[in-house]
Amino acid sequence: MKYDVYDFDGTIYNGDSGIDIFLFAVKKYPKIILSFPKILWFALLLLLKVKSIEEFKKVVFAFVKNIDDVDEFVKEFWVSHEKKLKDFWVNKKTHSRDVIISASCYWWLNYIKENYNVHGLIATEMDLKTAEIIGNNCHKKEKVNLFYSEYPKGIVDKMYTDSINDLPLIEEAREGFLVKKNKIYKYYDYKPNIFVRFWRWGWGVYHKNEEFWSYMVVGFLTTVVSVAVKWGLLFTVLDAKNKIELQAAIVISWIVAVLFAYVTNRFYVFKSKSKQIFKEFISFIGSRLLTLLMEMAIMWIFVTYLALNTKVWVIIWTLVCQILIIIFNYIFSKIFVFKKK
């Protein structure tokens, strides 16, 4: 059977229903505000790829466990938010062959399915007693897997979305459509502005070698941390013209940068699963000690021995060292520390 498949948020719903239902819950149950610190913490861990999107959603929507009548809560929500459904979809004569597929949760989207007689709904499943996500988050390629799991012989006749994340489903469809606000375009005919095209190009480059570019981001941030600490010391409490104070500034900034770098490299860049954290950390420190000695030698030769110790020269040789450190640290981390079987 042929189906018209629709993403939900941003496609047939003007906005993000997950954000809206969370804010609705906060207004109705103000005590949810107490969970904000935990939510922000998990958001940071999600960004660093320490926590999964499933774990993050469990924390965000944990309030559902304390709602006595979820169906009534959902009904109240849609009474005030149903107006955000887009006319092009609401005014269809029939939804008998429509399938909504969304990363949002089934427990609040089922109301739309039932009230509009939608043929099918595929969404992220959640245990309402524990807020645990059942299975995987319904997103990107997982949407394709879930569609064919639900409809083994189904054909995606038309696919409507507002996001490039649904490209895997667009590629399965006979026709793909991009929904921008209240306008619908042929997916492959739509020409975004130069900023959007540049953004998409950048993401394409990033995903071709995600580890390398993630390392470059982390390397840049580590450099910022190291340089900020070093310059902060040398231009305030320590003197670059004093060789002992110069080396002290280098060592202190190195310690701070190494702690920052280990956490970000383990979880964000190399995504290490090793349970031998202590051994891994010692190896990481060993590799960083080599580049520390390299930096100390360069700074001693040019700043102390050759007396190039003005503020301008201190900045120049610091930046030269940081470039060399980024290169050698990546090589050492890749080969010796976070090596994969």
Steps between C-alpha positions, in 0.01 A plus 500: 500500500611855426524751784541874535758537776533816708754618749317680781692784667560785260319315222133470593546665839628856516780463752631221722227316688753359747608846612141622508370214712790539741427873543131420537587253776722757676214750498260240636745342745752771607700252712651371174725808515700317769613254232658774284858457637489128424360563152772755424766260628370219277481743207873569545575127524293442187701767318820328610348165390532359851124445520267377227195684371290227661649574843452873446133458410444290811620790715305767309168315505539339844203711614264261321555244779320729745196577288196305620300525177734530204218482244325798659829693515564434130145603413544831687826558316350448156194714576737796525753392238297333225487836321871457423424216257556625144206555268641302207481183707195572716288582193575175317181313414628183658796374700416138431837427342707746703778381727651743748856413597668711764777517759245644741333258739206279416316585822416855395479446120244218524233766568554639149492154348169416665327835447596532134454133413861472388584157361824456692731658756864408553667694780743464789352263755522578872404305811274747681573344840878537476547751214741248345525511122398166351728410210679777312416863445294528179745715305693505170570145369306349789184639340563283195556193715185560703288569192589171333469319831142627528421469127724227350333531160423870527601753234586860589311676223549857626722617782459843662758650733653830607843356579804361321511238779220317319706452184512119555119489474495747211729262311249218559207704369372524146457873558659718767374835622657766718265701720615850588248674726181479290664441164576164341787445255625202305780381725775497241381818328519714811799735500582631849688825548879509495528482879297179521696347212828589670374346825400178324832487318679542831305218661573278200872562535481442875325164474745367241772504766316570823783392731756731342276808497377430852864485606566833329213659693618348828861587415401861441308516829790336684733758349269779615501357852879455503579842352248679722650350815858560382453861390286565805791395720782659298329837466384520864673311782794347310778654288602355162849645545554278804584153364360319804171690493476449124530122537260505797236669284552238230461211747189642668327570169599151383336333803173687448500433125579128542206445736270681257645315201473151649129532576412651160721260301374191677129575471467734204783424255609139529187378687704259707314211663802375693428408862869536586461872552801537733733325255360704213541823697862417586573432131333829413713687753814327367429613144426853617823507702693453177337801340542695824876437489498606136321824591732570794805448277369733228406770749839472678697524176314794349368690802772439760823412313445734202330757726199543272288574806288801413123455510483471119764225486346313793171496312664389172695211651201393708288471184775312313521252787123453507487413129772236540335368817161453327663297221712276721229453763260370235760253372585375851132476606401316183787249507582448866217614730155455348599225259217279382513128448 
